[in-house]
């Protein structure tokens, strides 16, 4: 049974590379190549060849990935000069430089050279998203810029794939322009699907059936259909819940995509040389991103962290190649794997790397910084709340009646907009940005509430507040006792356990009721 062999090898190799802190998909590619080698080995009883089933699973994985990309396709994320300009300029410069170079050195046609340049211009959405998520930086300024650029690259890739496929749409393809009219119906379906298996099935129905088969039926790309149906739901409050529910299903199907590449054939010397050469010029990709971000007035730190997250080659390049350059799938797969081996360890120590080279990088900064990165002055504030989620908002609303000079900080611009509409004084700041603390001016602040969601942000904030000479009161909340101890050691006066405080608050409501209605405790419950 070939499926049992695929699963066993994929799990084994995926686990092996995870132990050394590499993305599991590197292991899936390696599993495919090993299976291909064992199949060709004389006397081997293992037979692992690309099958129609594996190809179908791989295609479903691609469609689900594009659907989840569409769910993140919010115009606020990509409509900014640094995202649109940075992605388009990087794509144009990369293609302009790589195309003639590949044409000359590889002795290939101009079309193949251009398509290879296109494939190499993209950065990995999977790797960047996982790295940023693991460091709780998806909503930080540099994380939002990186994800915005990746979404733009995905859109560019989709256009290239549609053109390369050469499909002629039927007259029924005009129905696509009426897709936004389905939004109210799709929103209702999403609301009615609950939080369990129906939610997953709805996502698969939209991505694979309506988006995939539906678009193919009218002569359009199934990839385009999956992306557009995701984009229609992007503004729904539960769109990210849908994306998370599909995450594991999508990852499982994508295993088939990477296995299919490896099983398709072993890399020869030319493939390995191509991948090695592409890896050697990988730093140029990051350097170009860095200076483009500087051009759009980002500070050196944000430019460095954004560019490092994008310094890799993309699985989307493989998807493009599967349509336009199937004969180049193996060399490009090895190239992507090599870039992950280089990029993943560097991103884990990104902040340490910046601290080491900060003095050299900061000399390239412009005098006019991006509006989201201006120095922060809290000249009138007396109480500061860091992190304006549910806990921070509740603290703000409780204190505002007695402390009108209250101010909140958050690194999510969407939250800042919502709080502004609600009349709260909330401004942008990234507590994990060391430069933010250098520029922070808060002479009258006497108390700070640390209400960020992640422990790392609270620890950094507590340490930096004490390091900058703040002697006031610092209080935080956390879910776990060991984290409370760490927060106190970092400099906070108190760190309360969230669930314990919730229990105390509920009990206090009973005490208040009994105090206001002394006889309430004597009244029968009404049950026998």
N, C-alpha and C positions, 0 to 999 in steps of 0.2 A: 504494500500500500504506500505509494509515493508520498501522500499527504502526511503520514506519520513520520516519515524520514525528514521531510521539510521542516515540520514543527520541531522535531528533536534537535536538528542541527541549528535552526534559527534560535531556539531558546538557549542552547549551549553556548554558541558563539556570542549571542547578545549578552548573556550573563558574564561571559569572560571579559568582554571589552568594557562592560559597566563597572567591573571591579577595578579597572585601571582608569576610571573616570572619563571614558569616551562614550559618545552617543551610541546606543544599541544598534542603530541602523548600519554602523560600520561593521558590526558583527553579522548582520543579516547579509550584507554584500559578501563578506568573507565566507559565510555559510554557503551561499550560492556558488562561489568559485570553487570551494572545496568539494561540494557535491559534483560539480562539473568535472573536476580532476579525478574523483573516485570513479565516476562513470566511465571515463576514458582509460582508467587503469586496468591492465590485463588481469583477468581472473577475478575482477570485482563483481559481486552480485548486486551492487547498488545501481539502480537505474533512475536517474533524475534528469529528465528532459523537460523543456518547456511544454506545458500542456494547455489546452483550451481553458480548462478550469482555472489554472494559475493565472493565465492572461486575463480572464474575466475578473478574478479577485483583485488583480493589480489595477485594472481599470476602475473598479468600484472604489478602491482606496484613493485614487486620484480625484474622482468626482467628490467624494466626501471631504477631502482636503480642501478643494476649491469651494465647496459649500461653506465650510467653517471660515475660510478666508472672507467669503462674502458676508458672513454674519458680523465680521469686524469692520466692514467697509462703511464706516461713518465719515461723512464728508468733513466733519470737524477735525477728524484725525489727519486727513491728507491735504486739506486746503490750507496750506501755509507755504510761504516762499521757500523755506529750507527743505521741506518735504518734496514739493513738486519740482522746484528748481534743482535741488540736489540730486534727485533720482534721474531726472531727464538729462541733466548735464553729465552725470556719471555714465549713464547708458550711452549717450552720444560720443563722449570722449573715448570710452572703452572700445566701442565698435570702430571708431575712426582710426584708433591706434592699432588694435588687434587684427583687424581684417587684412590690411596689407602685409602685416608681419606673418600671419598664418599662411597667407597666399604664397609668400616668398619662401618660407622655411619648410613648408610641408608639401609644396608642389601640388596644390589642389585647386579646384575651380574657385572663382570669386564667390559664387553662391554658397559653397560649403564653408569657405573661409568666413563669410559674413555670419552664417548661422552658428558656427562655432564661437565666434566673437559674441554673438547674442547670448548663447548658452553660458559663456564664462562671465558675462557682465552681471548676472543675477547673484544675490546672496541668499543664504539658506533661511527661510522663514521658520522651519522646524528648529534648527539649532539656535538661532537668535532668540526665538520666543522661549525656548526651554532654559537657556542661560539667563535671560533677564528675569524669568519667572522664579527661578531657583534663588536669585539674589534679591527678590522682591522689588525689582526695578522696572517692571512693565509700565507703571504709571509715573515714574520719575521723568523729568524732562527729556533726558537723552534716550530713555526707553521708548517714549512716545514718538520721538523723531525717528528712531530706528524702525519701529513697527510701521510708521507711516510710509517710510521709504520702501520697506518690503512689500507693503500693499500696492504701492505704485508699480514696483517691479513685477508683481504678480499680474497686474492689469496689462502691462506691456507684454509679458509672456503670453497672456491669453490672446492678445491681438496677433502676435507673431504666429501662434499655433493655429488660429483660425485662417490666416492667410496661407500658411504652409500646407494646411489640409486641402486647400483648393476646392472646397465644397461650394456648389451653387445652390443658394437657398431657393425654396419654392415660394409661390405667391402667398402661401399661408404663413410665411415667416413674419409678415407684417403684424401678426397677432402679438408678437413679442412687445410691441410698443404699448400694448394695453395691459402689460403685466402689472404696472403700479395700481391699476384699478382693482386688482385682486388683493391688495394689501389689507383692507378691512376684514375680508373673509379669512385670510391667512392668519391675521392677528387673533381672530376669534377661535380658530382651530388651535392655535398655540396656547391660548388661555384655557381651552377646554381639555387639553391633553394631560393636565396634571404634571406630576414630577417623576413618574416612573417609566415603565416600558413604552407607554403610548407616546411619550415625548420623543424617545429614540426612534420609534417607528415613523412618527411624523417627519422627523429630519431625514430619514432614509427615503420616505415617499417623495419629499420635495426634491432632494438631491439626485436620486437615482431614477425615479419614475417620471415625474413631471419635468424636472430639469434635464436629466440625461436622455431618456427615451423620447420624451416630448419634443425636445429641440432637434434630436436626430430625425424625427419623423417629418419635420418641416425643412430639412436640409441644412440645419445649423449645427454648430459644434456642441456636443454634450457637455464639454467642459465649460463653455460659455453659459449654458443653461443652469448648471449647478451653481456657478458663481452668482448669477443674477437672482436666482431664487433665494440664495443666502442674503444678498444685498437688500432684497425687499423686506426681509425681517430684521435688518440690522438695527433699526431704531426702536424695536420692541423692548420693553424692560427686561424680558426674559430671554433675549437673544443669546446672552453669554451663558445662561444656564443650559440652553439647547446646545451650544457649542461644546460645553464641558461634558454633557451627556453623550455626545457623539465622539468624544476624544478617543476613548479606548477602542471603539469599533473602527474608527478611521485608522488608528495606529496598527491594528491587527491586519486590516486589508492592505495597508502600505507595506507591511512585511512581505506580502506577496509580490509587490512591485519591485522591491530590492532583491528578493530571491530570484525573480524572473531574470533580472539583469545578469546576476552571477551565473545562473544555470545556463544562460544563453551561450556562454563560451568563456574560455580562459583568456586572461590578458597575455598578449605576446610582448616581445621586446619593445616594439614600436608603441604599444599602448602604455607601457610602464615609463618609457622615455617621455612621452607626451605628458603624462600625469606629473612626472618629476619636474619637467620644465614649467608647467603651469603652476606648480607649487612654489617654485623659485621666484616667480613674478607675482605671487599672491600679495606680498607686502605693498607692491605698487597700488593695488586696489584699495587697501586701507589708507595709504598716504593720500591718494586722490580724494577719498571721502573726507579725510581730516581737513584738507585745505578748502574743499567745497563748503564744509560746515563753517569754517572760519570766515569764508567769503560772505556767508549769510549771517554774520555777526554773532554766532555762538561763541561762548568762551572756550578756552583750550580744553578744560576738563570735559565739558559736554561733547565737544568735537571728538576728543580722543576716545571716550567711552562709546559714542555712537559708531565711530569708524571701526573700532575693534570688534564690536558686535556684528558688523557687516563684512568683516575680513574673512570670507570663506566663499566657497562655490555652492551652488544651490541644487537641491533635488528637483527644482523647477526646470533647471537646465536639462536634466535627464528626461523630464516629461516633454519638453520642446523637442529634444533629440529623438524621442521615440516616434514622433510624428514626421519631423523634417529630416533627421539624419540617423536612421536606425543603425547604420553601419558604424556609427561613432559612439554607440551606447556604452560599450565596455571601456574605452579610454576615458570617457567623461565620468563614468561611475568610479573608476580608480582615482580620478582627479578630485571628485567630490569627497571621497573617503579620506584622501591625503589631507585635504583642506580642513576636514573636521578634526583630524588628529592634531593639526597645528593650532586650530582656532580654539577648541574647547579648553585646553589647559591655560592658554593665555587669557581667556575671558574670566576664568576663575580667580586670577590674580590681577584683574584689570585695575582696581583701585590702588594696589601697591605699585604697579607699574607706573601709574600716573604720578604718584607721589615721588617716585624716583626721578622722573624726567620732567616734572612740573616746571622747573625754572627754565628749561630749554623750550618747552612747548608754549609757555605763556607769552613769550616774546613775539609770537605770531598773532596774538589777539588784536582786534581792532579797538579803537577808543569807544565806539558806540556799540553797546551790547544789546542783545536780543531783549525785547520787553519782558520776557519770562525770566530773565537772568539779571535784572537790575539789583544793585545793593539794596538791602532792606533796612529802613529806619522806623523804629517803633517809639517815637519820641514821647507820646502821650499815654501809651498803654501801661497798665499796672498789672494786669493778669494776662498770661499768654497760654493759649490752648494749642498744642501741636497735634494735628490729626483731627479732621472734622468729619469723621464717620458718625455712626449712631451714638457712640459713647461721648465723643467730643461735642457733638451737637446738643445732646442732653445736658452736658455740663455747661455749655454756653448759655442755653435757654434758662437754666436755673440761676446762673450768676448775673446775667445781664440786668436784672432788676435792681441789684445792689452795686454793680460795678459797670458803669456805662462806658468806661475806657477799655473794655475787654476786646481782645483781638484773637482771631483764630488763624492758623497756618495750615496749608495742605498742598500736596504736590500734584493733585488731580484738578486740572482746569475746569472739568465738567462740574465737579463739586463746588468749586469757587463760584461759577456762574449761578448754580442753583441757590447757594447761600446768599449771593448778592440779590437775587430776586426776592428771597425771603426776608431781606433787610438785615442780614448779619454782616459783620465786618470781618471778612475772611480774605486773606491775600495768599498769593502763590509763594511757596518756599519748599525746597527739598532738604529735609533734615539730614540726609546722608551725604550732602554735598559739603565738603570741608571748607570750600571757598565761601559758602553761605555764612558760616559762622565767623569767618574773618571779617565780612562786611556788615554783620548784624550790629545794630546800635539800639539798645533798649535801656536807657538810663533809669527809668522809673518802674520797670517791671519788678515786682516783689514775689510773684508766685507763678509757677509754670506747671501745667497739667500735660502729661505725656499720654496721649490717647491714640497713638498710631497703632495700626493692626499688628505689625511685626515686631518681634523682640529686638532685632538688630537696630532698627530705627530708634527705639527707646534707649538702648544702651549707648549708641552714638550720641544722641541728644544729651543724655545725662552727663556723659564724660565731657563733651564739648562745652556745655554750660559751666561746669566747674572749672574747666581749663581756661575759659575766657574771664574768670574771676567772679562769676555770679554766686552770691552768697544767700540768695533767697530760698524759698520753699519749693521743692520739686516733688510732685506726686504722680504716680503712674498706676495703671491697672494691668492685670495679666490673668491668664487662665490657669497658670501652673505655679506651684510653690517654688520650684527650683529657679524659674525665671524671675520671680519676685526677689529672690535672694541676689541674683545677678544684677538686677536693676538697682537695688540698694547699694551694692558694692560699686556700681558705676558712678554713684553720686546722688541718687534720689533719696529724699528723706523717708518716703513711704512708698510701698508698692502693694496695692490691695488686690486680693483675688476676686475676679469679676463675679463668679457664681456665689461666693460667700457674701459679697456686698449686695447682690440681688436678693438673697434670702433675708438679709437684715432689713433691706428696704421693704420687702413684702410684710415682714413681721411688724415693722414700724407702722404700717397702715392699719393693722389690727389694733395696735396699742392706741393710735390716735382716735380710732372709731370708738373704742371702749371708753377713752377719756371724755369724748364728746357725748356719748350715749351710755351712761353707767349701767343701765339695765339690760344692755344688749346681750351680755354674757348669760343672763338668767332666762332669756327667752327661749322656748323650746324650738327645736329645728323643724317640727311639723311632721317628723317621721316616728313611727311606732317602734 
